[in-house]
Amino acid sequence: MVKFIVTGGFIGLAGVILSYLGNPPSTGFCVSCFMENIAGSLGLHGNIRMQYVRPEIIGFVLGAFFISLSRKEFKAVSHGSPLLRFLVGILLIIGCSVFMGCPIKMVFKISAGDITALIGLVGLSVGVFIGMKFLEGGFRLGKPVQSQMANALLIPGLMFFLLFLLLAQPPFIAMSEKGAGALYAPIFISLAAGLIVGALAQVSGFCITGGIARIFLWGPREVKGCPKSTGLLVSIGSFFLLALFASIITGQFSLGWHGQPSSNESYGWSFLGMLMVGFGSVLIKGCPFRQLISAGQGDIDAGASVLGMLTGAALVQNWGLSGNAGGTPYEGKIAVLAGLIILFAIGLLYRERTSGIAPEYQTGLE
């Protein structure tokens, strides 16, 4: 239980400190926002306000990579359907962009007093519930099999390359001079925080959607094949409490509905955006953050999801899908509705006759 408390607590504390040191408000860590920044730096979109090679993302993957190597847990594993996972990775970032934050940022927003983020929490929980029903009904994307080690090294190798670009800053890498991309904590502090978070998350299995899933598995009627465990829920609790404490101490707490950073009054679309994130995360066994950690420890299909997330980050900016202070754009609404239809179609097409949660999904719900 200690590892869960420490992991959540460190994420909450470190994230608020990074915001205090220069990261955007309520954005100590945000997978979707940071992936959009990285996509912009690589020239995958042209929004000059969202261009920066975020060291936190690099740290998440490499922290998980190094600790999994030291624990002899780095394994080249594939579960099948990589292109489908790539597609779902795109949809996860679209859902996050409409809400204006990933599930981790959602917790930071709530801990900083943003009441509107609770709507996102409800949406995420409903999405997780729907996904769990599909798992219980026989949803499968394939059984894990060993693969070639070179495949597992692709995403860690990409992160080493991004680290080189961040430090060398060659002229072909774009860096924002204004906007969210220009707001960042000192590079090496951010990198160190990311490395520690990545290592802790690899050891504990930290995942926001995995923790929420425990709520629906707890009670007199257990879902067939999935053991009881409260570790991930404890992690989320310690994350929230430490982030709340740090937000108050550093003067970043402001309770209210209106005028909160990275929020708007498109409550229904924020709900649906996070519903899509919760639903999709369950289908591919982990939230956007968890995909980065899994890719760092050798999961090839999680690597496909990460590349899908990077692609989604570019599409969000190029197609104007992201929510903003004024609300959710028309294009973003269409993307969310289309994404939900796609997820339901995937859920129905990949159902098998057997019932109960498959063993390959149980590790993400413990």
C-alpha positions as CSV (number, residue, x, y, z in Angstrom):
1,M,0.0,0.0,0.0
2,V,2.9,2.4,0.7
3,K,4.0,2.4,-3.0
4,F,0.5,3.6,-4.0
5,I,0.5,6.4,-1.4
6,V,4.0,7.5,-2.4
7,T,3.2,7.4,-6.1
8,G,0.0,9.4,-5.9
9,G,1.4,11.8,-3.4
10,F,4.6,12.6,-5.4
11,I,2.6,13.2,-8.6
12,G,0.3,15.6,-6.8
13,L,3.1,17.5,-5.0
14,A,5.5,17.6,-8.0
15,G,2.9,18.7,-10.4
16,V,1.8,21.7,-8.3
17,I,5.4,22.7,-7.7
18,L,6.1,22.6,-11.5
19,S,3.1,24.9,-12.0
20,Y,4.5,27.2,-9.4
21,L,7.9,27.2,-11.1
22,G,6.6,28.1,-14.5
23,N,4.3,25.4,-16.0
24,P,0.8,26.6,-17.1
25,P,-1.7,26.9,-14.2
26,S,-3.2,23.6,-13.1
27,T,-0.9,21.9,-15.6
28,G,2.0,20.5,-13.7
29,F,1.5,17.3,-15.7
30,C,-0.9,16.9,-18.6
31,V,-0.3,14.2,-21.2
32,S,-2.6,15.7,-23.9
33,C,-1.4,19.3,-23.6
34,F,2.2,18.2,-23.5
35,M,1.8,16.0,-26.5
36,E,0.3,18.9,-28.4
37,N,3.4,21.0,-27.4
38,I,5.7,18.2,-28.7
39,A,3.8,17.8,-31.9
40,G,4.1,21.6,-32.5
41,S,7.8,21.6,-31.9
42,L,8.2,18.8,-34.4
43,G,6.4,20.8,-37.0
44,L,3.3,18.6,-37.0
45,H,1.0,21.6,-36.4
46,G,1.5,25.4,-36.8
47,N,0.0,26.8,-33.6
48,I,2.9,29.0,-32.4
49,R,1.4,29.1,-28.9
50,M,1.7,25.3,-28.4
51,Q,5.4,24.4,-29.3
52,Y,7.8,23.0,-26.7
53,V,9.5,19.6,-26.3
54,R,8.1,18.9,-22.8
55,P,10.7,17.1,-20.7
56,E,8.0,15.6,-18.4
57,I,6.7,13.3,-21.2
58,I,10.3,12.2,-21.9
59,G,10.8,11.6,-18.2
60,F,7.6,9.5,-17.9
61,V,8.7,7.0,-20.6
62,L,12.4,6.9,-19.7
63,G,11.7,6.6,-15.9
64,A,9.5,3.6,-16.6
65,F,12.2,2.3,-19.1
66,F,15.1,2.5,-16.6
67,I,13.2,1.0,-13.6
68,S,11.7,-1.8,-15.6
69,L,15.2,-2.7,-16.9
70,S,16.6,-2.7,-13.3
71,R,13.7,-4.8,-12.1
72,K,14.0,-7.2,-15.1
73,E,10.5,-6.3,-16.1
74,F,11.2,-4.8,-19.5
75,K,9.6,-7.2,-22.0
76,A,8.7,-6.9,-25.7
77,V,5.0,-7.8,-25.5
78,S,2.3,-7.4,-28.1
79,H,-1.4,-7.9,-27.5
80,G,-2.6,-7.6,-31.1
81,S,-4.5,-4.9,-33.0
82,P,-1.8,-2.2,-33.0
83,L,-3.6,-0.1,-35.7
84,L,-6.8,-0.2,-33.7
85,R,-4.9,1.0,-30.6
86,F,-3.3,3.7,-32.7
87,L,-6.8,4.9,-33.7
88,V,-8.0,4.8,-30.1
89,G,-4.9,6.8,-29.1
90,I,-6.0,9.5,-31.5
91,L,-9.5,9.5,-30.0
92,L,-8.2,9.8,-26.4
93,I,-6.4,13.0,-27.2
94,I,-9.4,14.4,-29.0
95,G,-11.5,13.8,-25.9
96,C,-8.9,15.3,-23.7
97,S,-8.6,18.4,-25.9
98,V,-12.3,19.1,-25.7
99,F,-12.2,18.9,-21.9
100,M,-8.9,20.8,-22.1
101,G,-6.9,18.3,-20.1
102,C,-6.1,14.7,-19.6
103,P,-7.3,12.7,-16.5
104,I,-4.2,13.7,-14.5
105,K,-4.8,17.4,-15.3
106,M,-8.4,16.9,-14.3
107,V,-7.3,15.9,-10.8
108,F,-5.0,19.0,-10.7
109,K,-7.9,21.2,-11.8
110,I,-10.2,19.9,-9.1
111,S,-7.4,20.2,-6.4
112,A,-6.9,23.8,-7.5
113,G,-10.6,24.6,-6.9
114,D,-12.0,24.2,-10.4
115,I,-15.6,23.0,-9.7
116,T,-16.3,22.6,-13.5
117,A,-13.7,19.8,-13.6
118,L,-16.0,17.6,-11.5
119,I,-18.2,17.4,-14.6
120,G,-15.2,15.8,-16.4
121,L,-14.7,13.4,-13.5
122,V,-18.3,12.3,-13.8
123,G,-18.0,11.9,-17.6
124,L,-14.7,9.9,-17.2
125,S,-16.4,7.6,-14.6
126,V,-19.4,7.0,-16.9
127,G,-17.0,6.2,-19.7
128,V,-15.0,3.7,-17.5
129,F,-18.3,2.1,-16.5
130,I,-19.3,1.6,-20.1
131,G,-15.9,0.2,-21.0
132,M,-16.1,-2.2,-18.0
133,K,-19.4,-3.5,-19.2
134,F,-17.9,-4.3,-22.6
135,L,-15.0,-6.1,-20.9
136,E,-17.4,-8.1,-18.8
137,G,-19.4,-9.0,-21.9
138,G,-16.3,-10.5,-23.6
139,F,-14.4,-7.6,-25.2
140,R,-10.9,-8.7,-26.3
141,L,-8.2,-7.1,-28.4
142,G,-5.9,-10.1,-28.3
143,K,-3.7,-12.2,-26.0
144,P,-0.2,-11.1,-25.0
145,V,2.7,-12.7,-27.0
146,Q,6.4,-12.1,-27.0
147,S,7.8,-10.0,-29.8
148,Q,11.2,-8.8,-31.1
149,M,13.1,-6.5,-28.7
150,A,13.7,-3.9,-31.3
151,N,10.0,-3.1,-31.4
152,A,9.9,-2.5,-27.7
153,L,12.8,0.0,-27.9
154,L,11.1,2.2,-30.4
155,I,9.3,4.5,-28.0
156,P,12.2,4.8,-25.5
157,G,14.5,5.5,-28.4
158,L,12.1,8.2,-29.6
159,M,12.2,9.8,-26.2
160,F,16.0,9.8,-26.2
161,F,15.9,11.6,-29.5
162,L,13.4,14.1,-28.2
163,L,15.7,14.7,-25.2
164,F,18.6,15.4,-27.6
165,L,16.4,17.9,-29.5
166,L,15.4,19.6,-26.3
167,L,18.9,20.1,-25.1
168,A,20.5,20.9,-28.5
169,Q,17.5,23.0,-29.8
170,P,18.4,22.8,-33.5
171,P,16.9,25.5,-35.7
172,F,14.3,23.1,-37.2
173,I,12.7,22.6,-33.7
174,A,10.0,25.2,-33.0
175,M,9.8,26.8,-29.5
176,S,6.9,29.1,-28.5
177,E,7.7,32.6,-27.4
178,K,4.2,33.2,-26.1
179,G,1.2,31.2,-25.0
180,A,1.1,27.9,-23.0
181,G,4.1,26.5,-24.9
182,A,6.2,29.4,-23.5
183,L,5.3,28.5,-19.9
184,Y,7.5,25.9,-18.4
185,A,9.5,25.1,-15.3
186,P,13.3,24.7,-15.5
187,I,14.2,21.9,-17.9
188,F,16.2,19.7,-15.6
189,I,13.7,20.0,-12.7
190,S,10.9,19.0,-15.1
191,L,12.9,16.1,-16.4
192,A,13.8,14.9,-13.0
193,A,10.2,15.0,-11.8
194,G,9.1,13.1,-14.9
195,L,11.7,10.4,-14.4
196,I,10.7,9.9,-10.8
197,V,7.0,9.8,-11.7
198,G,7.6,7.4,-14.5
199,A,9.6,5.1,-12.2
200,L,7.0,5.2,-9.4
201,A,4.2,4.6,-11.9
202,Q,5.9,1.6,-13.4
203,V,6.3,0.0,-9.9
204,S,2.8,0.8,-8.7
205,G,0.8,0.5,-11.9
206,F,-0.7,4.0,-11.4
207,C,-3.6,4.8,-13.7
208,I,-6.5,7.2,-13.2
209,T,-9.0,5.1,-15.2
210,G,-7.7,1.9,-13.6
211,G,-8.4,3.4,-10.2
212,I,-11.9,4.5,-11.1
213,A,-12.6,1.1,-12.5
214,R,-12.1,-0.3,-8.9
215,I,-15.3,1.5,-7.8
216,F,-17.4,-0.5,-10.3
217,L,-15.6,-3.8,-9.3
218,W,-16.1,-3.3,-5.6
219,G,-19.1,-4.7,-3.8
220,P,-21.0,-7.9,-3.2
221,R,-21.0,-8.8,-6.9
222,E,-17.4,-9.1,-8.2
223,V,-16.8,-9.0,-11.9
224,K,-15.7,-12.5,-12.9
225,G,-12.0,-13.0,-13.1
226,C,-10.9,-9.7,-11.5
227,P,-9.6,-9.6,-7.9
228,K,-10.4,-6.9,-5.4
229,S,-7.7,-4.2,-4.9
230,T,-7.9,-0.7,-3.6
231,G,-4.3,0.3,-4.4
232,L,-5.0,2.6,-7.4
233,L,-7.9,4.3,-5.6
234,V,-5.5,5.0,-2.7
235,S,-3.1,6.5,-5.2
236,I,-5.7,8.8,-6.6
237,G,-6.7,9.9,-3.1
238,S,-3.1,10.7,-2.1
239,F,-2.6,12.5,-5.4
240,F,-5.6,14.7,-4.8
241,L,-4.8,15.4,-1.1
242,L,-1.2,16.3,-1.7
243,A,-2.1,18.5,-4.7
244,L,-4.8,20.2,-2.7
245,F,-2.4,20.9,0.1
246,A,0.3,22.2,-2.2
247,S,-2.1,24.3,-4.2
248,I,-3.2,26.0,-1.0
249,I,0.3,26.5,0.3
250,T,1.6,28.0,-2.9
251,G,-1.4,30.2,-3.4
252,Q,-2.7,28.4,-6.5
253,F,-6.1,27.4,-5.0
254,S,-9.1,29.3,-6.2
255,L,-12.5,27.8,-5.6
256,G,-15.1,28.6,-8.2
257,W,-17.0,27.9,-11.5
258,H,-16.0,30.8,-13.6
259,G,-12.7,32.0,-15.0
260,Q,-10.7,28.9,-14.1
261,P,-7.6,28.1,-16.1
262,S,-8.2,25.7,-19.0
263,S,-11.9,25.5,-18.5
264,N,-15.1,26.8,-20.1
265,E,-18.9,26.5,-19.7
266,S,-19.4,23.8,-22.3
267,Y,-20.3,21.4,-19.6
268,G,-22.1,18.9,-21.7
269,W,-19.2,18.6,-24.2
270,S,-16.6,18.4,-21.4
271,F,-18.7,15.5,-20.0
272,L,-18.8,13.7,-23.4
273,G,-15.1,14.4,-24.1
274,M,-14.0,12.7,-20.9
275,L,-16.6,10.0,-21.3
276,M,-14.8,9.1,-24.6
277,V,-11.5,9.2,-22.8
278,G,-12.7,6.8,-20.0
279,F,-14.4,4.4,-22.5
280,G,-11.4,4.3,-24.8
281,S,-8.9,4.0,-22.0
282,V,-10.6,0.9,-20.7
283,L,-10.6,-0.7,-24.2
284,I,-6.9,-0.3,-24.6
285,K,-6.0,-1.0,-21.0
286,G,-5.0,2.4,-19.6
287,C,-5.4,6.1,-19.6
288,P,-3.1,8.3,-21.8
289,F,-0.5,8.5,-19.0
290,R,-0.6,4.7,-18.5
291,Q,0.1,4.2,-22.2
292,L,3.3,6.2,-21.9
293,I,4.4,4.1,-18.9
294,S,3.5,0.8,-20.6
295,A,5.4,1.8,-23.7
296,G,8.4,2.6,-21.5
297,Q,8.4,-1.0,-20.1
298,G,8.2,-2.7,-23.5
299,D,4.5,-2.9,-24.4
300,I,4.5,-2.6,-28.2
301,D,0.8,-1.9,-28.5
302,A,1.0,0.9,-25.9
303,G,3.7,2.3,-28.2
304,A,1.2,2.3,-31.0
305,S,-1.2,4.1,-28.8
306,V,1.5,6.7,-27.9
307,L,2.1,7.3,-31.6
308,G,-1.7,7.6,-32.1
309,M,-1.7,10.2,-29.3
310,L,1.0,12.2,-31.0
311,T,-1.0,12.1,-34.2
312,G,-4.1,13.1,-32.4
313,A,-2.3,16.0,-30.8
314,A,-1.4,17.3,-34.3
315,L,-4.9,16.8,-35.6
316,V,-6.5,18.6,-32.7
317,Q,-4.5,21.7,-33.5
318,N,-4.6,21.5,-37.3
319,W,-8.4,20.9,-37.4
320,G,-9.3,23.2,-34.5
321,L,-10.9,20.6,-32.3
322,S,-9.7,21.8,-28.9
323,G,-11.9,23.5,-26.4
324,N,-11.1,27.0,-25.5
325,A,-12.2,29.7,-23.1
326,G,-15.2,30.5,-25.3
327,G,-16.5,26.9,-25.5
328,T,-16.2,23.9,-27.7
329,P,-15.9,24.5,-31.4
330,Y,-18.3,22.9,-33.9
331,E,-15.5,20.7,-35.2
332,G,-14.7,19.4,-31.8
333,K,-18.3,18.5,-31.2
334,I,-18.5,16.5,-34.4
335,A,-15.2,14.8,-33.5
336,V,-16.4,13.7,-30.1
337,L,-19.7,12.3,-31.5
338,A,-17.9,10.5,-34.3
339,G,-15.3,9.2,-31.8
340,L,-18.0,7.8,-29.5
341,I,-19.6,6.0,-32.4
342,I,-16.3,4.5,-33.4
343,L,-15.6,3.3,-29.8
344,F,-19.0,1.6,-29.6
345,A,-18.4,0.0,-32.9
346,I,-15.0,-1.3,-31.8
347,G,-16.6,-2.6,-28.5
348,L,-19.3,-4.5,-30.4
349,L,-17.0,-5.9,-33.1
350,Y,-14.4,-7.3,-30.7
351,R,-16.7,-9.0,-28.3
352,E,-16.2,-12.8,-27.9
353,R,-18.7,-15.4,-26.7
354,T,-16.9,-15.8,-23.4
355,S,-17.8,-13.5,-20.5
356,G,-15.7,-12.1,-17.7
357,I,-12.6,-9.8,-17.8
358,A,-9.7,-11.5,-19.7
359,P,-6.5,-12.0,-17.7
360,E,-4.6,-9.6,-20.0
361,Y,-6.9,-6.7,-18.8
362,Q,-6.8,-7.5,-15.1
363,T,-3.3,-6.0,-14.5
364,G,-4.7,-2.6,-15.5
365,L,-7.4,-2.9,-12.9
366,E,-5.6,-4.1,-9.9
